[in-house]
Amino acid sequence: MPIHPQLSSTQTETDVQISEATLLVLQSQQIEEKQVILHFTYHTNGFSDSIRIWPSTYLVPQPEGEMVQLKHAYNIGIYPNWLHLAPNKTHVFTLVFGALPKSCSSFHLWEKIPEPGGFMLPHIKRNKTDVYHLRL
């Protein structure tokens, strides 16, 4: 994830936590609509940081299949906007994608962007619920 914002809008960090009710709603939507939900925990260590996600972020099914595009992002800046985080803070955000093919046993998370700094989280093993908790 890029950590040095250039010319862009800004968004200030808030102490937003994902409520149990919101988690239940997301999980029920996932079951009804066959979505993939990725919950991320990100810690800033001793420095302030800025994070964002590009709309051109995908799940890449393995061993094969069409890329699945990001549908929704919660509690994170979306390009071109940055979310600024204070030092020594833990921040939680959620990304929601469409369904993966049934044949998919693992997938990569790929932020496909036209500049340096995009990221790839490879080989995320698929589970039965398609709800994941990841640390960055």
DSSP file (Angstrom, degrees, kcal/mol; ACC not computed):
  #  RESIDUE AA STRUCTURE BP1 BP2  ACC     N-H-->O    O-->H-N    N-H-->O    O-->H-N    TCO  KAPPA ALPHA  PHI   PSI    X-CA   Y-CA   Z-CA
    1    1 A M              0   0    0      0, 0.0   117,-0.1     0, 0.0    49,-0.1   0.000 360.0 360.0 360.0 133.2    0.0    0.0    0.0
    2    2 A P        -     0   0    0      0, 0.0    50,-0.2     0, 0.0    48,-0.1  -0.333 360.0-175.3 -62.2 144.5    1.4    3.4   -0.9
    3    3 A I        +     0   0    0      1,-0.2    47,-0.3    46,-0.1    48,-0.1   0.450  62.5  69.8-121.4  -2.1    2.4    5.4    2.2
    4    4 A H  S    S-     0   0    0     45,-0.1    -1,-0.2     0, 0.0     2,-0.0  -0.881  72.6-148.5-120.5 100.6    3.4    8.8    0.8
    5    5 A P        -     0   0    0      0, 0.0     2,-0.1     0, 0.0     3,-0.1  -0.353  12.5-169.6 -67.9 144.2    0.5   10.8   -0.6
    6    6 A Q        -     0   0    0      1,-0.2     2,-0.8    -2,-0.0     0, 0.0  -0.085  60.0 -25.7-105.3-147.2    1.1   13.1   -3.5
    7    7 A L  S    S+     0   0    0     -2,-0.1     2,-0.3     0, 0.0    -1,-0.2  -0.536  97.1 112.2 -69.9 108.6   -1.4   15.7   -4.8
    8    8 A S        -     0   0    0     -2,-0.8    73,-0.2    -3,-0.1     2,-0.1  -0.972  69.7 -80.0-163.8 170.1   -4.8   14.3   -3.7
    9    9 A S        -     0   0    0     -2,-0.3    73,-1.7    71,-0.2     2,-0.3  -0.340  46.7-137.8 -72.2 162.7   -7.7   14.8   -1.5
   10   10 A T  E     -a   82   0A   0     71,-0.2     2,-0.4    -2,-0.1    73,-0.2  -0.887  14.3-163.4-125.4 158.6   -7.4   13.8    2.2
   11   11 A Q  E     -a   83   0A   0     71,-1.4    73,-2.5    -2,-0.3     2,-0.3  -0.996  22.1-129.2-136.9 136.2   -9.6   12.1    4.7
   12   12 A T  E     -a   84   0A   0     -2,-0.4    73,-0.1    71,-0.2     2,-0.0  -0.679  28.3-107.2 -91.7 140.9   -8.9   12.2    8.4
   13   13 A E        -     0   0    0     71,-1.0     2,-0.3    -2,-0.3    -1,-0.1  -0.343  36.1-167.8 -62.9 140.5   -8.8    9.0   10.4
   14   14 A T        -     0   0    0      2,-0.1     2,-1.6    61,-0.1    -1,-0.0  -0.873  34.6-108.2-123.3 162.5  -11.8    8.4   12.7
   15   15 A D        +     0   0    0     -2,-0.3     2,-0.5    76,-0.1    -2,-0.0  -0.404  59.2 158.3 -87.4  60.8  -12.2    5.9   15.5
   16   16 A V        -     0   0    0     -2,-1.6     2,-0.4    76,-0.1    76,-0.3  -0.733  19.3-171.7 -89.1 128.5  -14.7    3.8   13.5
   17   17 A Q        -     0   0    0     -2,-0.5     2,-0.7    74,-0.1    58,-0.0  -0.889  31.4-110.5-113.9 150.3  -15.1    0.2   14.5
   18   18 A I        -     0   0    0     -2,-0.4    75,-0.0     4,-0.0     2,-0.0  -0.721  39.9-137.5 -80.8 116.4  -17.0   -2.3   12.6
   19   19 A S     >  -     0   0    0     -2,-0.7     4,-2.3     1,-0.1     5,-0.2  -0.294  16.8-115.2 -73.1 159.0  -20.0   -3.1   14.7
   20   20 A E  H  > S+     0   0    0      1,-0.2     4,-2.3     2,-0.2     5,-0.2   0.874 118.1  55.0 -59.4 -38.2  -21.3   -6.6   15.3
   21   21 A A  H  > S+     0   0    0      2,-0.2     4,-2.2     1,-0.2    -1,-0.2   0.907 107.6  48.6 -63.1 -42.7  -24.5   -5.6   13.5
   22   22 A T  H  > S+     0   0    0      2,-0.2     4,-2.8     1,-0.2     5,-0.2   0.910 110.4  51.6 -64.3 -42.1  -22.6   -4.4   10.4
   23   23 A L  H  X S+     0   0    0     -4,-2.3     4,-2.6     1,-0.2    -2,-0.2   0.915 110.1  49.2 -60.1 -42.7  -20.6   -7.7   10.4
   24   24 A L  H  X S+     0   0    0     -4,-2.3     4,-2.4     2,-0.2    -1,-0.2   0.898 111.3  49.3 -64.5 -40.1  -23.8   -9.7   10.5
   25   25 A V  H  X S+     0   0    0     -4,-2.2     4,-2.6     2,-0.2    -2,-0.2   0.941 112.6  47.4 -63.5 -46.9  -25.3   -7.6    7.6
   26   26 A L  H  X S+     0   0    0     -4,-2.8     4,-2.4     1,-0.2    -2,-0.2   0.903 112.6  49.6 -61.0 -40.9  -22.1   -8.1    5.5
   27   27 A Q  H  X S+     0   0    0     -4,-2.6     4,-1.9    -5,-0.2    -1,-0.2   0.894 110.9  48.7 -66.7 -38.6  -22.1  -11.8    6.3
   28   28 A S  H  X S+     0   0    0     -4,-2.4     4,-2.4     2,-0.2    -2,-0.2   0.896 111.9  49.5 -68.0 -38.2  -25.8  -12.2    5.3
   29   29 A Q  H  X S+     0   0    0     -4,-2.6     4,-3.4     1,-0.2     5,-0.3   0.900 108.0  55.0 -63.6 -39.7  -25.1  -10.3    2.1
   30   30 A Q  H  X>S+     0   0    0     -4,-2.4     4,-1.3     1,-0.2     5,-0.8   0.905 110.7  44.8 -60.5 -41.7  -22.2  -12.6    1.4
   31   31 A I  H  <5S+     0   0    0     -4,-1.9    -2,-0.2     2,-0.2    -1,-0.2   0.926 118.9  41.7 -68.7 -44.5  -24.4  -15.6    1.7
   32   32 A E  H  <5S+     0   0    0     -4,-2.4    -2,-0.2     1,-0.2    -1,-0.2   0.889 129.0  27.6 -70.6 -39.9  -27.2  -14.2   -0.4
   33   33 A E  H  <5S-     0   0    0     -4,-3.4    66,-0.3    -5,-0.2    -1,-0.2   0.396 101.7-122.0-107.3   1.3  -25.0  -12.6   -3.1
   34   34 A K  T  <5 +     0   0    0     -4,-1.3     2,-0.2    -5,-0.3    -3,-0.2   0.959  52.7 164.6  55.4  57.0  -22.0  -14.9   -2.9
   35   35 A Q      < -     0   0    0     -5,-0.8     2,-0.5    -6,-0.2    63,-0.2  -0.609  37.9-127.8 -99.3 162.4  -19.5  -12.1   -2.2
   36   36 A V  E     -C   97   0B   0     61,-1.9    61,-2.8    62,-0.4     2,-0.5  -0.960  23.7-162.2-110.2 127.3  -16.0  -12.4   -0.9
   37   37 A I  E     -Cd  96 131B   0     93,-2.5    95,-2.8    -2,-0.5     2,-0.5  -0.946   5.9-169.0-117.0 124.9  -15.3  -10.2    2.2
   38   38 A L  E     -Cd  95 132B   0     57,-2.9    57,-2.6    -2,-0.5     2,-0.5  -0.956   3.1-165.3-114.9 116.0  -11.7   -9.3    3.3
   39   39 A H  E     -Cd  94 133B   0     93,-3.3    95,-3.2    -2,-0.5     2,-0.4  -0.891  13.7-162.3 -98.5 125.7  -11.3   -7.7    6.7
   40   40 A F  E     -Cd  93 134B   0     53,-3.4    53,-1.8    -2,-0.5     2,-0.5  -0.870  14.4-159.9-112.5 142.3   -7.9   -6.1    7.1
   41   41 A T  E     -Cd  92 135B   0     93,-2.3    95,-2.6    -2,-0.4     2,-0.4  -0.991  16.4-176.8-116.6 125.7   -6.0   -5.0   10.3
   42   42 A Y  E     -C   91   0B   0     49,-3.1    49,-3.4    -2,-0.5     2,-0.4  -0.986   9.5-161.6-127.6 128.3   -3.2   -2.5    9.6
   43   43 A H  E     -C   90   0B   0     -2,-0.4    47,-0.2    47,-0.2    -2,-0.0  -0.931   9.3-155.1-113.7 134.6   -0.9   -1.1   12.3
   44   44 A T    >   -     0   0    0     45,-2.3     3,-1.3    -2,-0.4    46,-0.1   0.537  23.2-159.0 -86.2  -6.8    1.1    2.1   11.7
   45   45 A N  T 3   -     0   0    0     44,-0.2    43,-3.6     1,-0.2    -1,-0.2  -0.337  63.0 -25.2  58.8-141.7    4.0    1.4   14.1
   46   46 A G  T 3  S+     0   0    0     41,-0.2     2,-0.3    42,-0.1    -1,-0.2   0.390 124.1  67.3 -87.3   4.4    5.9    4.5   15.2
   47   47 A F  S <  S-     0   0    0     -3,-1.3    41,-0.3    39,-0.1     2,-0.1  -0.890  82.8-110.7-124.8 152.2    5.1    6.7   12.2
   48   48 A S        -     0   0    0     -2,-0.3     2,-0.3    39,-0.2    38,-0.2  -0.395  42.3-170.4 -70.6 162.0    1.9    8.3   10.8
   49   49 A D  E     -B   85   0A   0     36,-2.1    36,-3.8    -2,-0.1     2,-0.4  -0.952  20.3-141.2-150.7 163.2    0.8    6.7    7.6
   50   50 A S  E     -B   84   0A   0     -2,-0.3     2,-0.3   -47,-0.3    34,-0.2  -1.000  21.7-176.3-132.9 134.9   -1.7    7.2    4.7
   51   51 A I  E     +B   83   0A   0     32,-2.5    32,-2.7    -2,-0.4    26,-0.6  -0.930   9.9 157.8-131.4 154.5   -3.6    4.5    3.0
   52   52 A R  E     -f   77   0C   0     -2,-0.3     2,-0.4   -50,-0.2    26,-0.2  -0.965  26.0-135.2-161.5 166.4   -6.0    4.1    0.1
   53   53 A I  E     -f   78   0C   0     24,-2.4    26,-2.5    -2,-0.3    28,-0.1  -0.972  19.0-129.2-128.0 145.1   -7.2    1.5   -2.3
   54   54 A W        -     0   0    0     -2,-0.4     3,-0.3    24,-0.2    16,-0.1  -0.693  17.6-127.5 -90.6 146.1   -7.7    1.8   -6.0
   55   55 A P  S    S+     0   0    0      0, 0.0     2,-1.1     0, 0.0    15,-0.4   0.748 105.1  74.9 -61.0 -21.5  -11.0    0.8   -7.6
   56   56 A S        +     0   0    0     56,-0.1    56,-2.1    13,-0.1     2,-0.4  -0.303  68.9 126.6 -87.9  51.2   -8.8   -1.3   -9.9
   57   57 A T  E     -G  111   0D   0     -2,-1.1    13,-2.0    -3,-0.3     2,-0.3  -0.927  37.5-178.9-110.6 135.2   -8.2   -3.9   -7.2
   58   58 A Y  E     -GH 110  69D   0     52,-3.1    52,-3.0    -2,-0.4     2,-0.5  -0.873  33.3-128.4-133.7 158.1   -9.1   -7.5   -8.0
   59   59 A L  E     -GH 109  68D   0      9,-2.4     9,-2.7    -2,-0.3    50,-0.2  -0.938  25.9-154.0 -98.8 133.6   -9.2  -11.1   -6.7
   60   60 A V  E     -G  108   0D   0     48,-2.9    48,-1.9    -2,-0.5     7,-0.1  -0.912  15.5-137.2-112.1 104.7   -7.3  -13.4   -9.2
   61   61 A P  E     -G  107   0D   0      0, 0.0    46,-0.2     0, 0.0     4,-0.1  -0.270  24.8-113.2 -64.1 144.4   -8.7  -16.9   -8.8
   62   62 A Q  E    S+G  106   0D   0     44,-2.8    43,-2.2     1,-0.2    44,-1.3  -0.981  91.8  14.2-122.6 138.0   -6.3  -19.8   -8.8
   63   63 A P  S    S-     0   0    0      0, 0.0     2,-0.3     0, 0.0    -1,-0.2  -0.985 133.5 -35.1 -82.4 -14.9   -5.7  -22.1  -10.6
   64   64 A E  S    S+     0   0    0     39,-0.1     2,-0.2     2,-0.1    -2,-0.1  -0.982  73.6 106.3-160.0 167.7   -7.7  -20.2  -13.2
   65   65 A G        -     0   0    0     -2,-0.3     2,-0.2    -4,-0.1     3,-0.1  -0.622  63.9 -59.6 138.1 164.9  -10.7  -17.9  -13.8
   66   66 A E        -     0   0    0     -2,-0.2    -7,-0.1     1,-0.1    -2,-0.1  -0.474  60.6 -98.3 -76.4 146.6  -11.6  -14.3  -14.5
   67   67 A M        -     0   0    0     -2,-0.2     2,-0.5    -7,-0.1    -7,-0.2  -0.320  32.2-137.1 -62.6 145.8  -10.5  -11.6  -12.2
   68   68 A V  E     -H   59   0D   0     -9,-2.7    -9,-2.4    30,-0.1     2,-0.1  -0.940  20.5-135.9-111.0 121.6  -13.1  -10.4   -9.7
   69   69 A Q  E     -H   58   0D   0     -2,-0.5    29,-1.0   -11,-0.2   -11,-0.2  -0.416  23.1 -97.5 -83.2 150.8  -13.4   -6.7   -9.2
   70   70 A L  E     -E   97   0B   0    -13,-2.0    27,-0.2   -15,-0.4    -1,-0.1  -0.416  36.9-179.5 -59.3 131.9  -13.7   -4.7   -6.0
   71   71 A K  E     +     0   0B   0     25,-3.4     2,-0.3     1,-0.4    26,-0.2   0.798  62.8   5.9-102.6 -43.4  -17.3   -3.8   -5.3
   72   72 A H  E     -E   96   0B   0     24,-1.7    24,-2.9     2,-0.0     2,-0.4  -0.987  53.8-162.0-144.3 149.4  -17.2   -1.9   -2.0
   73   73 A A  E     -E   95   0B   0     -2,-0.3     2,-0.4    22,-0.2    22,-0.2  -0.998  11.8-163.8-134.0 130.8  -14.5   -0.5    0.4
   74   74 A Y  E     +E   94   0B   0     20,-3.0    20,-2.2    -2,-0.4     3,-0.1  -0.955  66.9   0.3-120.1 131.2  -15.3    0.5    4.0
   75   75 A N  S    S+     0   0    0     -2,-0.4     2,-0.3    18,-0.2    -1,-0.2   0.798 106.8  93.4  69.0  32.7  -13.1    2.6    6.3
   76   76 A I  S    S-     0   0    0     -3,-0.2    -1,-0.2    18,-0.1   -24,-0.1  -0.985  80.8-100.8-148.4 147.8  -10.3    3.2    3.8
   77   77 A G  E     -f   52   0C   0    -26,-0.6   -24,-2.4    -2,-0.3     2,-0.5  -0.424  32.1-144.4 -66.2 144.1   -9.6    6.0    1.3
   78   78 A I  E >   -f   53   0C   0    -26,-0.2     3,-2.5     4,-0.1   -24,-0.2  -0.954  46.3 -56.7-112.8 131.3  -10.4    5.2   -2.3
   79   79 A Y  T 3  S+     0   0    0    -26,-2.5     3,-0.1    -2,-0.5   -71,-0.0  -0.109 127.4  23.7 -44.3 131.9   -8.2    6.7   -5.0
   80   80 A P  T 3  S+     0   0    0      0, 0.0    -1,-0.4     0, 0.0     2,-0.3  -0.966 115.0  75.8 -93.4   7.5   -7.5    9.6   -5.3
   81   81 A N    <   -     0   0    0     -3,-2.5     2,-0.3   -73,-0.2   -28,-0.2  -0.589  65.3-150.1 -87.1 141.0   -8.4   10.2   -1.6
   82   82 A W  E     -a   10   0A   0    -73,-1.7   -71,-1.4    -2,-0.3     2,-0.6  -0.793   7.3-142.8-104.5 148.8   -6.0    9.2    1.2
   83   83 A L  E     -aB  11  51A   0    -32,-2.7   -32,-2.5    -2,-0.3     2,-0.4  -0.970  22.0-145.3-107.4 118.8   -7.0    8.1    4.7
   84   84 A H  E     -aB  12  50A   0    -73,-2.5   -71,-1.0    -2,-0.6     2,-0.4  -0.718  13.8-161.8 -90.3 131.4   -4.4    9.5    7.2
   85   85 A L  E     - B   0  49A   0    -36,-3.8   -36,-2.1    -2,-0.4     3,-0.1  -0.894  15.0-124.4-115.7 141.0   -3.5    7.4   10.2
   86   86 A A    >   -     0   0    0     -2,-0.4     3,-0.7   -38,-0.2   -42,-0.2  -0.373  42.4 -84.5 -76.3 159.4   -1.9    8.5   13.4
   87   87 A P  T 3  S+     0   0    0      0, 0.0   -41,-0.2     0, 0.0   -39,-0.2  -0.285 109.4  15.4 -62.5 150.8    1.3    6.8   14.7
   88   88 A N  T 3  S+     0   0    0    -43,-3.6     2,-0.4   -41,-0.3   -42,-0.1   0.844  95.1 135.0  54.4  41.7    1.0    3.6   16.7
   89   89 A K    <   -     0   0    0     -3,-0.7   -45,-2.3   -44,-0.2     2,-0.5  -0.919  50.5-140.7-118.8 145.3   -2.6    3.0   15.7
   90   90 A T  E     -C   43   0B   0     -2,-0.4     2,-0.4   -47,-0.2   -47,-0.2  -0.918  23.5-168.8-101.8 130.3   -4.4   -0.1   14.6
   91   91 A H  E     -C   42   0B   0    -49,-3.4   -49,-3.1    -2,-0.5     2,-0.4  -0.958   7.9-157.0-124.3 137.3   -6.8    0.5   11.8
   92   92 A V  E     +C   41   0B   0     -2,-0.4     2,-0.3   -76,-0.3   -51,-0.2  -0.941  17.7 167.2-115.1 133.4   -9.5   -2.0   10.4
   93   93 A F  E     -C   40   0B   0    -53,-1.8   -53,-3.4    -2,-0.4     2,-0.4  -0.950  20.3-141.3-140.1 163.4  -11.0   -1.7    6.9
   94   94 A T  E     -CE  39  74B   0    -20,-2.2   -20,-3.0    -2,-0.3     2,-0.4  -0.978   6.2-164.1-132.0 137.2  -13.0   -4.0    4.8
   95   95 A L  E     -CE  38  73B   0    -57,-2.6   -57,-2.9    -2,-0.4     2,-0.4  -0.967   9.3-159.2-118.1 137.0  -13.0   -4.8    1.0
   96   96 A V  E     +CE  37  72B   0    -24,-2.9   -25,-3.4    -2,-0.4   -24,-1.7  -0.968  13.1 178.0-121.1 130.8  -16.0   -6.6   -0.7
   97   97 A F  E     -CE  36  70B   0    -61,-2.8   -61,-1.9    -2,-0.4   -27,-0.2  -0.776  31.5 -98.2-122.8 165.6  -15.7   -8.4   -4.0
   98   98 A G        -     0   0    0    -29,-1.0   -62,-0.4    -2,-0.3    -1,-0.2  -0.043  63.1 -59.8 -70.1-174.7  -18.0  -10.4   -6.2
   99   99 A A        -     0   0    0    -66,-0.3    -1,-0.2   -64,-0.2   -64,-0.1  -0.369  44.2-134.6 -74.4 145.5  -18.1  -14.2   -6.2
  100  100 A L        -     0   0    0     -3,-0.1    -1,-0.1     1,-0.1   -33,-0.1  -0.659  37.2 -93.2 -88.4 153.8  -15.1  -16.4   -6.9
  101  101 A P    >   -     0   0    0      0, 0.0     3,-1.8     0, 0.0    -1,-0.1  -0.352  31.8-118.1 -65.8 151.1  -15.6  -19.4   -9.2
  102  102 A K  T 3  S+     0   0    0      1,-0.3    -2,-0.0    -3,-0.0     0, 0.0   0.806 112.9  60.3 -59.6 -30.6  -16.4  -22.7   -7.5
  103  103 A S  T 3  S+     0   0    0    -39,-0.0     2,-0.3     2,-0.0    -1,-0.3   0.566  79.8 111.8 -75.3  -7.6  -13.3  -24.3   -8.9
  104  104 A C    <   +     0   0    0     -3,-1.8     3,-0.1     1,-0.2    -4,-0.1  -0.512  35.6 172.3 -73.7 126.7  -11.1  -21.7   -7.1
  105  105 A S  S    S-     0   0    0    -43,-2.2    21,-2.1     1,-0.3     2,-0.3   0.609  70.9  -0.8-106.9 -19.2   -8.9  -23.1   -4.3
  106  106 A S  E     -GI  62 125D   0    -44,-1.3   -44,-2.8    19,-0.3    -1,-0.3  -0.951  66.3-159.1-156.8 171.9   -6.9  -20.0   -3.6
  107  107 A F  E     -GI  61 124D   0     17,-1.9    17,-3.3    -2,-0.3     2,-0.4  -0.986  15.1-126.9-154.2 161.1   -6.6  -16.5   -5.0
  108  108 A H  E     -G   60   0D   0    -48,-1.9   -48,-2.9    -2,-0.3     2,-0.6  -0.871  18.0-138.5-106.5 145.3   -4.3  -13.4   -5.2
  109  109 A L  E     -GI  59 121D   0     12,-2.5    12,-2.7    -2,-0.4     2,-0.5  -0.940  29.4-174.3-100.4 121.1   -5.4   -9.9   -4.1
  110  110 A W  E     -GI  58 120D   0    -52,-3.0   -52,-3.1    -2,-0.6     2,-1.0  -0.966  24.2-160.1-127.8 119.3   -4.0   -7.6   -6.8
  111  111 A E  E     -G   57   0D   0      8,-3.0     2,-0.8    -2,-0.5   -54,-0.2  -0.834  20.8-162.1 -92.6  98.0   -4.1   -3.8   -6.7
  112  112 A K        +     0   0    0    -56,-2.1   -56,-0.1    -2,-1.0    -2,-0.0  -0.738  22.1 161.5 -89.7 106.8   -3.6   -3.1  -10.4
  113  113 A I        -     0   0    0     -2,-0.8     5,-0.1     2,-0.2     4,-0.1  -0.898  48.5-123.1-130.3 157.5   -2.5    0.5  -10.8
  114  114 A P  S    S+     0   0    0      0, 0.0    -2,-0.1     0, 0.0    -1,-0.0   0.069  92.2  48.9 -88.1  26.4   -0.8    2.6  -13.4
  115  115 A E  S >  S-     0   0    0      0, 0.0     3,-0.7     0, 0.0    -2,-0.2  -0.960  97.8 -76.5-152.4 165.5    2.1    3.7  -11.1
  116  116 A P  T 3  S+     0   0    0      0, 0.0     0, 0.0     0, 0.0     0, 0.0  -0.291 100.7  57.1 -63.3 152.3    4.6    2.2   -8.7
  117  117 A G  T 3   +     0   0    0      1,-0.3     2,-0.0    -4,-0.1     0, 0.0   0.347  64.4 133.8 110.2  -5.1    3.3    1.2   -5.3
  118  118 A G    <   -     0   0    0     -3,-0.7    -1,-0.3    -5,-0.1     2,-0.3  -0.311  43.7-140.9 -67.5 162.3    0.5   -1.2   -6.1
  119  119 A F        -     0   0    0     -8,-0.1    -8,-3.0     2,-0.0     2,-0.4  -0.863  15.8-158.3-129.5 163.0    0.5   -4.4   -4.1
  120  120 A M  E     -I  110   0D   0     -2,-0.3   -10,-0.2   -10,-0.2   -12,-0.0  -0.990   3.2-165.1-137.9 127.3   -0.2   -8.1   -4.4
  121  121 A L  E     -I  109   0D   0    -12,-2.7   -12,-2.5    -2,-0.4     3,-0.3  -0.926  28.7-157.4-108.2 103.3   -1.1  -10.5   -1.6
  122  122 A P  E     +     0   0D   0      0, 0.0   -14,-0.2     0, 0.0    -2,-0.0  -0.394  53.8  13.3 -85.9 158.5   -0.5  -13.9   -3.3
  123  123 A H  E     +     0   0D   0      1,-0.2     2,-0.7    -2,-0.1   -15,-0.2   0.855  62.4 177.5  54.8  52.5   -1.9  -17.4   -2.5
  124  124 A I  E     -I  107   0D   0    -17,-3.3   -17,-1.9    -3,-0.3     2,-0.3  -0.785  31.4-127.9 -83.3 117.2   -4.7  -16.6   -0.1
  125  125 A K  E     -I  106   0D   0     -2,-0.7   -19,-0.3   -19,-0.2     2,-0.1  -0.484  22.7-121.6 -71.9 130.2   -6.2  -20.1    0.6
  126  126 A R        -     0   0    0    -21,-2.1     2,-0.2    -2,-0.3    -1,-0.1  -0.426  27.5-162.3 -72.7 142.7   -9.9  -20.1    0.1
  127  127 A N        -     0   0    0     -2,-0.1     3,-0.2     1,-0.0    -1,-0.0  -0.682  32.7-102.5-117.3 177.0  -12.2  -21.1    2.9
  128  128 A K  S    S+     0   0    0     -2,-0.2    -2,-0.0     1,-0.2    -1,-0.0   0.763 117.5  44.8 -72.6 -25.4  -15.9  -22.2    3.0
  129  129 A T  S    S-     0   0    0      2,-0.2    -1,-0.2   -93,-0.0     3,-0.1   0.693  92.7-137.5 -92.3 -19.3  -17.3  -18.9    4.1
  130  130 A D        +     0   0    0      1,-0.2   -93,-2.5    -3,-0.2     2,-0.4   0.784  66.5 122.2  59.5  29.6  -15.3  -16.5    1.8
  131  131 A V  E     -d   37   0B   0    -95,-0.2     2,-0.3   -93,-0.0    -1,-0.2  -0.994  42.4-173.7-118.9 126.5  -14.8  -14.2    4.7
  132  132 A Y  E     -d   38   0B   0    -95,-2.8   -93,-3.3    -2,-0.4     2,-0.5  -0.918  22.4-155.2-127.8 146.4  -11.2  -13.5    5.6
  133  133 A H  E     +d   39   0B   0     -2,-0.3     2,-0.3   -95,-0.2   -93,-0.2  -0.973  27.0 176.9-121.3 113.4   -9.3  -11.7    8.3
  134  134 A L  E     -d   40   0B   0    -95,-3.2   -93,-2.3    -2,-0.5     2,-0.4  -0.875  21.6-143.8-122.6 148.8   -5.9  -10.5    7.1
  135  135 A R  E      d   41   0B   0     -2,-0.3   -93,-0.2   -95,-0.2   -95,-0.0  -0.919 360.0 360.0-110.8 137.7   -3.1   -8.5    8.7
  136  136 A L              0   0    0    -95,-2.6   -94,-0.2    -2,-0.4    -1,-0.1   0.340 360.0 360.0-111.8 360.0   -0.9   -6.0    6.8
